[in-house]
Amino acid sequence: MIPTALEFQLLLPVLIIAAGILISLIIEMFSSKSEKILPWFSIALFVSTAYYSLLTVGHERIIFNSMLAAGGTANIFFFVFTFGAAIVTLISIDYIKKIGMYYGEYYILLQSAVLGMMLMANAQDLVMIFMGLEQMSVCFYILAGFNRKKIKSNEAAMKYFLLGAFATGFIVYGIALMYGVAQTMSIPAIANGLLIYSDNIIFVAGLLLFIIGFSFKIAAVPFHMWVPDVYQGSPTSITALMSTGGKAAAFSSLLIIFTPLFATTQSTLFQPYLVVIATLSMLLGSIVAIAQTDLKRMLAYSSISHAGYILIGVAAGSELGIASVIFYLSAYTFMNLGTFGIISMIENKDEGNLSLNDYSGLGNKKPMLAALLAIFMFALAGIPPFAGFFGKYYVFIAAIESNLTWLAIVGVLSSVISIYFYLRVVVVMYFQKDENILNVEDSSPALLGIMISALLVIVMGIAPGSIINLISNFVK
């Protein structure tokens, strides 16, 4: 079937990013001023795509012979990926020069990773999910080791590549087994025959392998072992993107698979698995984070615990559960981007100033940065009235409505534990005696990105009901 002009129009967010990658390649090859042009071109590309995605969010349709979805939740994810990537680009402008890793392909790889995320979020075919995953993952493998002069960055890239390839193997085997039973890669077609296929042990095994593979990607326990070293060793701007856009993209694929499962009588088939890894992720992430003194490692374990909170919404399996997952991912993206943005400003060219004690007295030296970091710490801890509180509130309510009250209680206990290590950062900044000389290089673009993130975190906390209602309109 030949695609229509309307289908190309509905797919325009993806096409804009794809065209932007080609233009960026030309700029890098032929322009002597590419170092100044590419970051601002990337920001314009991401912001325009984010705007168009929101503009066409109501145009829901399955296009390209049922291989891709347009509008609805796919466009909401498009906005999160692209606007988040615009903030990452703002953070990167001065950061990659400061630590000496400006290479022309940086922004091109950033755009390519976002394109992979978008293909994952609007896929309606198992092959498209795999293609998007590999597009994103290969870019992340390279970007993790982008600071090629640093051993930790090389180590992070190697660990991420080896364990990422291992996880991909699970996904490929899972897809192969599901295809062997269903004789199709189309997710809607598989959903239509799900009641029949779910009685087949080979199909169930394939689906389980697929879910396990994505459990690696979302950094859920016990598939989390790569996260602390990769987050710590990767350039901070890349860690920001991996921990937000990469996680959101993986969850978007899980929702694409689980949504039709929730609509059948087999909705509880994988609920025990989701409940167990959600519980382990929340508790292990929160408890181990307490012992961390390196901020990037602390945020790595924080990322594991947040994966557990989000999995509560997935396990709930209701429309509110799915809507709460999307809301939480959106809030978490901007909370984490702002946090890593501040870390990138404070980090020096030798990868110093990453220890918790290095932040002592920051409230006196850089009051604006300290205030913004305090906002993000409060939000990540789930303290009202910030977006993080309502993200947790909605997933807990979804769990209670799905008779998983005990899981919501575990989530609350984990949140109480996490308050300690988040507020510890605030205490160090404002109340610990200043014992070091901290030289922070000002970066207007990074500060702009951080302030936009803070504004979004506050706005989502002020009007959470309107946002969750908007998302619920597109959850089916």
PyMOL commands that set and color helices and strands:
alter all, ss='L'
color gray80, all
select helices_A, chain A and resi 5-10+12-30+34-55+72-98+105-121+126-144+151-182+187-192+194-197+201-217+227-233+236-262+271-290+295-316+319-346+356-359+362-365+367-381+387-401+405-431+444-462+464-472
alter helices_A, ss='H'
color red, helices_A
select strands_A, chain A and resi 61-63+68-70
alter strands_A, ss='S'
color yellow, strands_A
deselect
rebuild
show_as cartoon
